[in-house]
Amino acid sequence: MGIMLELDRALLLWINGMHSQWADSFFAAISYRFTWIPLYIVLFIILILKEKKISWIPLLCIVGMITLSDQLASSVFKPWIARLRPCHEPEIQSFIHLVGNYCGGAYGFYSSHASNTLALAVFWGFRSGKSWAIILGIYALLNGISRIYLGVHYPSDILTGMIAGIFCAFLFGKVEDLLRQKF
């Protein structure tokens, strides 16, 4: 386990250490939650145009899925595991390059950003085809990398968040199937 933690730390420091003014701006924008509002609006419009009267079913599932995904990370695992974010970790915090002095809350395991974005990518990708799966997969991947680059998550925080996001997407895919059968 010690070797895994050291690899996690080394990968974090390598990605975080590649900072430049351009990359700082790019990854800060990628990580900023409001950057993606235009994408969410496009998805919402597509959902309404495609599903019409029953668009409330996938919309309800998306809201429930993101809520579960986010709260599992933020309210259950982060306080339970209590793993410090890299930028709060005394042994390495002096080596972390912070963008805009942003560090986030004390605990980072696991990343709700990674969980939420991959949950959306998987849920939407399965229902909308290969093109959307690729676009949203890139969105989720960039979001996860941005969290490591910004020094607020270890790579294992991102990987675990992505696994949790996949779980939430499959769970709510089943919920959507059940709701569609009833309505």
N, C-alpha and C positions, 0 to 999 in steps of 0.2 A: 504494500500500500504506500509505503514511503517513496518508492521509485515513481509511482503514478503521480503522487502529489508534487514531486520535484519536476517531472515532465510537464505537468499542468502549469506550474509556476514558470518554468523555462519558456514554454510556448507563449504564455501571457506576456512575459517581459520582452520576448522577441517581437511579437506583434505590436505591443504598446511602444516599443522602442523605435519603430519605424516612422516616427512622427515627422510631419512637415506642416507648414502653414496650410497648404492645399488639403492634405489628408485630414488635418484637424477640422477644418471647415466642413469637408465632405462627410466625415463620419459623425460629427456632431449633428449635422442636418439629417442624416440617415436615422440616427437614434432618437431624434426629437419627434414626439408622438404626433404633433400637428402637421408635420411634413406630409404625412400620408393621407390627410383628409381628402384631397382630390381623388385618390385611388378609391377610398371608401365610398365616396359619392358615386363614382362610376359603377362600382360593384352594386350599390344600392339601386341605381337606375336600371342596370341590366337585370337585376333580380325582379324588380317590379314589372319591367317590360316582358320578361320571359315567363314569369309565374302568374302574373295578373292577380286574380282573386285569392289565390292561395299563397301569395308571396309572404304572408305573415308566418307561414310554417318555417321556411328556411331562415327567415329573419329572426324569429323567436329562437331557433336553434343556434344561430350565430351569437346572439346576445347571451344566451345561456352558456354556450361553449366558452366564450371569451371570459365571462364572469367566473366560471368554474376554473378555467385555466389560470387566470390571474390570481384568484383567491387561494387556490392550492399553493401556488408559489409564495405569495406575499403574506398570507395569514396562517398558513399551516407549516410549510417546509422551512421558510426563512427563520422564523422564530424557534422552531423545533430543532433544526440542525445547527443554527447559530454560527455558521461559518462566515467569518469576516470577509467583506469585499476586499479585493487586492489593495485598493486605495486606503483602506483602514487597517490593513495588516502591518503591525509594527516592523516586522522583519524586512518588508520590501517596499513599504510606502514611500520611502525616500527615492526609490528607483522608478516609481510610477510617474508617467507624464500625464497630468490632468489637463483637460481642455476646459477652459473657463472655470477652473477650480471646482467643477462638478464631480461629486463622488457618490451621491446617493445615500440611502440608509445604511446602517451598520452591516447588515447581513445580505449576502448575495446568492446563497445556494437555495434554490436554483433560479435562473433568470426568467422572470415573468415576460419580459420582452420576447425572448426566444420562444417560450411556450405559446404565447398569444399569437405571434406572427406565423409560426408553423402550423398551429391549429387552424387558423384562417386559410392558409395556403393549401393544406391537405383537404379540408372540408370543401372549399370552393373548387379546388382542382379536380376532385372526384366527380363533382356534379357538373363541371363546365368544360372539361376536356383538357387536352395536352397543352395548348397555348397558354391558357390561364394557369395551369399547374406550373409551367416553366416560369412565367412572369412572377407569380406569387412565391414560387420557390426561391427565385433570385432575391426578391424582396425580403424573405425570411432569412436567407443566408447573409445578405448584406447587413441586416439588422443585428444578427448574432455577432458577426465580425466587428461591427461598430462598438458593441458593448465590451469586447475584449480590447480593441484598440484604445477605447476611452479609459481603460483601466478600472472599470467598475465590475467586471466579471472575469472569472477564470474560464478557460475553455470548457472544463467539465460542467460549470454552471450552465453554459450555453447548450452543450450536448444533452444534459439532463432535461433542461427546459424544452428542447426540441422533442425529446422522447415523450415528455408529459403532454406536449401540444398534439402529437400524433394520437396519443391515447384519447385525449379530449375530443379530437376531430372524429375518431371512429365511434366513440360513445354517442356523440350528438348526431352522427350519421344514422345510427340505429334509432335514436329518438325521432329524427326526421322521418324515417321509414315508417315508424309506428304511427306518427301523427298523420302522415299521408294516407295510411290505410283507414284511419278513422274519419278523415274529412275528405 
